[in-house]
Amino acid sequence: HVQLVESGGGSVQAGGSLRLSCVASGRRVASYCLHWFRQAPGKEREEVATIDANDDSTYADSVKGRFTISKADAQNTLYLQMTSLKPEDTGVYSCAADSDNPFSPWCKVGGTITPSATVWGRGTQVTVS
């Protein structure tokens, strides 16, 4: 049973950087499809980035070139490095781990997510002003 805990959120000025972490416990997630999502107040949840079991990553157009998703398998941890932050990046950022679709083409932004096979963290707030 996988549990995910995010950290690293905070308040930052536009143009600044933050690095989010998502620590997994209970099982190793190196062979999962790992996602970062965000949700701004009053808006639908948006998928931001994914990384598959082969370490191939994809990004939403809104963050491409500014955000980098990575993982440290030995630490069972997922990261999201965010640079050149904009006010529209504000939101609650959550990580998710899907054991059912670990590789491309299913593991990508806008790809396939199996709800019954996906575990979510509770999120961390990012505020850009």
C-alpha positions as YAML, in Angstrom:
chain: A
units: angstrom
residues:
- id: 1
  name: HIS
  ca: [0.00, 0.00, 0.00]
- id: 2
  name: VAL
  ca: [1.68, 3.18, -1.26]
- id: 3
  name: GLN
  ca: [1.46, 6.46, 0.58]
- id: 4
  name: LEU
  ca: [2.64, 9.77, -0.90]
- id: 5
  name: VAL
  ca: [3.60, 12.91, 1.00]
- id: 6
  name: GLU
  ca: [4.44, 16.17, -0.75]
- id: 7
  name: SER
  ca: [6.57, 19.01, 0.58]
- id: 8
  name: GLY
  ca: [8.45, 22.06, -0.63]
- id: 9
  name: GLY
  ca: [5.57, 24.38, -1.39]
- id: 10
  name: GLY
  ca: [5.50, 27.98, -0.26]
- id: 11
  name: SER
  ca: [5.15, 31.58, -1.32]
- id: 12
  name: VAL
  ca: [7.50, 33.02, -3.90]
- id: 13
  name: GLN
  ca: [7.70, 36.08, -6.10]
- id: 14
  name: ALA
  ca: [7.20, 35.86, -9.83]
- id: 15
  name: GLY
  ca: [10.39, 34.74, -11.50]
- id: 16
  name: GLY
  ca: [11.43, 32.68, -8.50]
- id: 17
  name: SER
  ca: [11.95, 28.96, -8.09]
- id: 18
  name: LEU
  ca: [10.71, 26.14, -5.90]
- id: 19
  name: ARG
  ca: [11.46, 22.45, -5.70]
- id: 20
  name: LEU
  ca: [8.66, 20.13, -4.70]
- id: 21
  name: SER
  ca: [9.26, 16.66, -3.29]
- id: 22
  name: CYS
  ca: [6.96, 13.68, -3.08]
- id: 23
  name: VAL
  ca: [8.16, 10.90, -0.79]
- id: 24
  name: ALA
  ca: [6.63, 7.47, -1.31]
- id: 25
  name: SER
  ca: [6.37, 4.84, 1.40]
- id: 26
  name: GLY
  ca: [4.94, 1.36, 1.60]
- id: 27
  name: ARG
  ca: [6.18, 0.18, -1.80]
- id: 28
  name: ARG
  ca: [8.83, 1.13, -4.31]
- id: 29
  name: VAL
  ca: [7.41, 3.37, -7.04]
- id: 30
  name: ALA
  ca: [10.28, 3.26, -9.53]
- id: 31
  name: SER
  ca: [8.15, 1.07, -11.81]
- id: 32
  name: TYR
  ca: [5.08, 3.30, -11.62]
- id: 33
  name: CYS
  ca: [3.90, 6.16, -13.78]
- id: 34
  name: LEU
  ca: [4.42, 9.23, -11.58]
- id: 35
  name: HIS
  ca: [2.50, 12.44, -12.05]
- id: 36
  name: TRP
  ca: [2.38, 15.98, -10.78]
- id: 37
  name: PHE
  ca: [-0.99, 17.74, -10.89]
- id: 38
  name: ARG
  ca: [-2.06, 21.18, -9.73]
- id: 39
  name: GLN
  ca: [-5.35, 22.81, -8.95]
- id: 40
  name: ALA
  ca: [-5.97, 26.53, -8.66]
- id: 41
  name: PRO
  ca: [-8.97, 27.90, -6.76]
- id: 42
  name: GLY
  ca: [-12.10, 27.68, -8.87]
- id: 43
  name: LYS
  ca: [-10.34, 25.76, -11.64]
- id: 44
  name: GLU
  ca: [-10.17, 22.14, -12.70]
- id: 45
  name: ARG
  ca: [-7.21, 20.01, -11.79]
- id: 46
  name: GLU
  ca: [-4.45, 20.24, -14.39]
- id: 47
  name: GLU
  ca: [-1.86, 17.59, -15.11]
- id: 48
  name: VAL
  ca: [1.55, 19.26, -15.09]
- id: 49
  name: ALA
  ca: [4.15, 16.57, -15.73]
- id: 50
  name: THR
  ca: [4.72, 12.83, -15.82]
- id: 51
  name: ILE
  ca: [7.72, 10.52, -15.64]
- id: 52
  name: ASP
  ca: [7.52, 6.88, -16.60]
- id: 53
  name: ALA
  ca: [9.37, 3.78, -15.45]
- id: 54
  name: ASN
  ca: [12.02, 4.41, -18.13]
- id: 55
  name: ASP
  ca: [12.54, 7.97, -16.84]
- id: 56
  name: ASP
  ca: [10.89, 9.46, -19.92]
- id: 57
  name: SER
  ca: [9.10, 12.67, -19.03]
- id: 58
  name: THR
  ca: [6.34, 14.78, -20.55]
- id: 59
  name: TYR
  ca: [5.01, 18.24, -19.68]
- id: 60
  name: ALA
  ca: [1.97, 20.40, -20.10]
- id: 61
  name: ASP
  ca: [2.57, 23.20, -22.60]
- id: 62
  name: SER
  ca: [1.99, 25.74, -19.84]
- id: 63
  name: VAL
  ca: [5.11, 24.61, -17.95]
- id: 64
  name: LYS
  ca: [7.36, 23.26, -20.70]
- id: 65
  name: GLY
  ca: [10.84, 24.73, -20.46]
- id: 66
  name: ARG
  ca: [10.27, 25.97, -16.89]
- id: 67
  name: PHE
  ca: [9.48, 22.83, -14.88]
- id: 68
  name: THR
  ca: [11.50, 19.63, -14.61]
- id: 69
  name: ILE
  ca: [10.19, 16.35, -13.23]
- id: 70
  name: SER
  ca: [12.67, 13.82, -11.90]
- id: 71
  name: LYS
  ca: [12.88, 10.96, -9.46]
- id: 72
  name: ALA
  ca: [15.41, 9.38, -7.14]
- id: 73
  name: ASP
  ca: [14.65, 5.68, -7.09]
- id: 74
  name: ALA
  ca: [16.96, 4.94, -4.18]
- id: 75
  name: GLN
  ca: [15.10, 7.49, -2.04]
- id: 76
  name: ASN
  ca: [11.69, 6.52, -3.49]
- id: 77
  name: THR
  ca: [11.13, 10.22, -4.13]
- id: 78
  name: LEU
  ca: [9.63, 12.26, -6.97]
- id: 79
  name: TYR
  ca: [10.62, 15.87, -7.59]
- id: 80
  name: LEU
  ca: [9.31, 18.86, -9.48]
- id: 81
  name: GLN
  ca: [11.80, 21.67, -10.03]
- id: 82
  name: MET
  ca: [9.93, 24.85, -10.89]
- id: 83
  name: THR
  ca: [11.68, 27.92, -12.28]
- id: 84
  name: SER
  ca: [10.56, 31.24, -13.76]
- id: 85
  name: LEU
  ca: [7.38, 30.94, -11.74]
- id: 86
  name: LYS
  ca: [4.34, 32.96, -12.74]
- id: 87
  name: PRO
  ca: [1.24, 33.97, -10.76]
- id: 88
  name: GLU
  ca: [-0.76, 31.54, -12.87]
- id: 89
  name: ASP
  ca: [1.34, 28.70, -11.43]
- id: 90
  name: THR
  ca: [-0.39, 29.24, -8.09]
- id: 91
  name: GLY
  ca: [-2.27, 26.23, -6.79]
- id: 92
  name: VAL
  ca: [-2.17, 23.06, -4.75]
- id: 93
  name: TYR
  ca: [0.35, 20.66, -6.26]
- id: 94
  name: SER
  ca: [-0.24, 16.94, -5.80]
- id: 95
  name: CYS
  ca: [1.70, 13.89, -6.82]
- id: 96
  name: ALA
  ca: [0.15, 10.64, -7.98]
- id: 97
  name: ALA
  ca: [1.47, 7.14, -8.64]
- id: 98
  name: ASP
  ca: [-0.24, 4.82, -11.11]
- id: 99
  name: SER
  ca: [0.91, 1.19, -11.10]
- id: 100
  name: ASP
  ca: [-1.19, 0.21, -14.11]
- id: 101
  name: ASN
  ca: [0.35, 2.35, -16.88]
- id: 102
  name: PRO
  ca: [4.08, 2.66, -16.21]
- id: 103
  name: PHE
  ca: [5.31, 3.29, -19.76]
- id: 104
  name: SER
  ca: [4.70, 5.48, -22.76]
- id: 105
  name: PRO
  ca: [2.45, 6.00, -24.62]
- id: 106
  name: TRP
  ca: [0.09, 5.60, -21.69]
- id: 107
  name: CYS
  ca: [2.27, 7.39, -19.14]
- id: 108
  name: LYS
  ca: [2.26, 10.95, -20.44]
- id: 109
  name: VAL
  ca: [0.46, 14.21, -19.84]
- id: 110
  name: GLY
  ca: [-3.06, 13.60, -21.08]
- id: 111
  name: GLY
  ca: [-2.45, 9.86, -21.19]
- id: 112
  name: THR
  ca: [-4.16, 7.03, -19.35]
- id: 113
  name: ILE
  ca: [-4.73, 6.93, -15.61]
- id: 114
  name: THR
  ca: [-6.34, 3.93, -13.93]
- id: 115
  name: PRO
  ca: [-8.19, 5.33, -10.90]
- id: 116
  name: SER
  ca: [-8.22, 2.02, -9.04]
- id: 117
  name: ALA
  ca: [-4.45, 1.70, -9.47]
- id: 118
  name: THR
  ca: [-3.56, 5.31, -8.61]
- id: 119
  name: VAL
  ca: [-2.55, 6.71, -5.25]
- id: 120
  name: TRP
  ca: [-2.61, 10.43, -4.51]
- id: 121
  name: GLY
  ca: [-0.82, 12.66, -2.08]
- id: 122
  name: ARG
  ca: [-2.64, 15.38, -0.18]
- id: 123
  name: GLY
  ca: [-0.85, 18.23, -1.89]
- id: 124
  name: THR
  ca: [1.33, 21.22, -1.11]
- id: 125
  name: GLN
  ca: [0.38, 24.87, -1.68]
- id: 126
  name: VAL
  ca: [2.37, 27.00, -4.10]
- id: 127
  name: THR
  ca: [1.64, 30.71, -4.19]
- id: 128
  name: VAL
  ca: [3.31, 33.01, -6.73]
- id: 129
  name: SER
  ca: [2.78, 36.75, -6.44]
...
